[in-house]
Amino acid sequence: MRLRYLTLTAVAFFSAFPLYYSVVVASRHNSALAQVPPPLIPGGNFLANVSRVFDTVPFGLALVNSLIVAGSISIAVMFFSTLAGFAFAKLKFRGRNAMLVITVATMMVPAQLGIIPLYMLMVKLEWTGTNYALIVPALVNAFGVFFMTQYLSRALPTELLEAGRVDGCTTWGLFWHVVLPAARPAAAVLGMLTFMSAWNDYFWPLVVLNPDNPTVQVALSSLASGYVNDYVLGLAGTAVGTLPLVAVFVLFGKQIIGGIMQGAVKG
C-alpha cells in the first residue's frame, strides 16, 4: 500500500512539474533560462510579464473568445450527445443499429479532409472571422454520442423508464426527469473533455478567424512568432491561458470522480 502511494505521489509530481516550472520561468527574466542550475523558486516579475502579454497581443479578447467558444460547444455536446445516447441506448426504432454504426464510423475519417469544404461553407454563410464558424460545426460529435450511448445502456435501468411511462411520462418527460439526472456524471466527464479539446484547438481557429480576433491558442502562437523568441512572454501567456482549464477541472472534479467510481462499480 505504501509503495502504491509513493508511486502515485511520484507520478503526480512529475505530471505537475512542467506546469510549475513554466510559472517559475514566467515570473523571471529571459536570463533565467541560461542559469545553471536552473531556478526552482518563482521570481517577482510574473505580473509584469503578464502585462507585456496583454500589451503585445489582444489576449483579453482571446480569453473571452475561447471561453465563449469552449463553453458553448461543451454545453451543446453534453445536451445533444445525451439526447442521442438516450435514443440509441433505450429507444427502439427502425435502423437504430445501422445509424449507430455509421455514427461511430465517422470517427475514422480524418478531420483534415473536411477543412476545405467546411471553409467554403463558412464563406457562403459569411461566418468567417466570427465565433459562429467555431461553434456551429462542433455542436455535436460522434465520440460524444458513442460515449453517452455506452454509459446510458449500462447505467440507466430500463425498468426505471418503464415505471416513468406507467406514471404518464412522455419520451421528452423521461429525458428531462430521468435520463438527464442519471447521465450527469458521464456528461460532466464529456463536458470537461470537450472543453479541453475546444480550448486547445489551434488549426481550425487559425484558418477561419482574423488575426485581430483570435482565440487563446492563436494568440499564443503570435507570441512565439518573429525572429527572436521571447520564451518568458510565451510561458506567461501559457500560464494565464491554462487557468480556465484548471478552474474547469476543480469545478467538475467531484462529478468526474463520481463518474469514474460509478463506472468501476458497474464494471
Stockholm file with secondary structure:
# STOCKHOLM 1.0

chainA/1-267         MRLRYLTLTAVAFFSAFPLYYSVVVASRHNSALAQVPPPLIPGGNFLANVSRVFDTVPFGLALVNSLIVAGSISIAVMFFSTLAGFAFAKLKFRGRNAMLVITVATMMVPAQLGIIPLYMLMVKLEWTGTNYALIVPALVNAFGVFFMTQYLSRALPTELLEAGRVDGCTTWGLFWHVVLPAARPAAAVLGMLTFMSAWNDYFWPLVVLNPDNPTVQVALSSLASGYVNDYVLGLAGTAVGTLPLVAVFVLFGKQIIGGIMQGAVKG
#=GR chainA/1-267 SS CHHHHHHHHHHHHHHHHHHHHHHHHHTSCGGGGGCSSCCCSCCSCHHHHHHHHHHHSCHHHHHHHHHHHHHHHHHHHHHHHHHHHHHHHHCCCTTHHHHHHHHHHGGGSCGGGGHHHHHHHHHHHTCTTSTHHHHGGGSCCHHHHHHHHHHHHHHSCHHHHHHHHHTTCCHHHHIIIIIHHHHHHHHHHHHHHHHHHHHHCCHHHHHHSCTTSCCHHHHHHHHTCSSSCCHHHHHHHHHHHHHHHHHHHHHHHHHHHHHHHHHHHHC
#=GC SS_cons         CHHHHHHHHHHHHHHHHHHHHHHHHHTSCGGGGGCSSCCCSCCSCHHHHHHHHHHHSCHHHHHHHHHHHHHHHHHHHHHHHHHHHHHHHHCCCTTHHHHHHHHHHGGGSCGGGGHHHHHHHHHHHTCTTSTHHHHGGGSCCHHHHHHHHHHHHHHSCHHHHHHHHHTTCCHHHHIIIIIHHHHHHHHHHHHHHHHHHHHHCCHHHHHHSCTTSCCHHHHHHHHTCSSSCCHHHHHHHHHHHHHHHHHHHHHHHHHHHHHHHHHHHHC
//
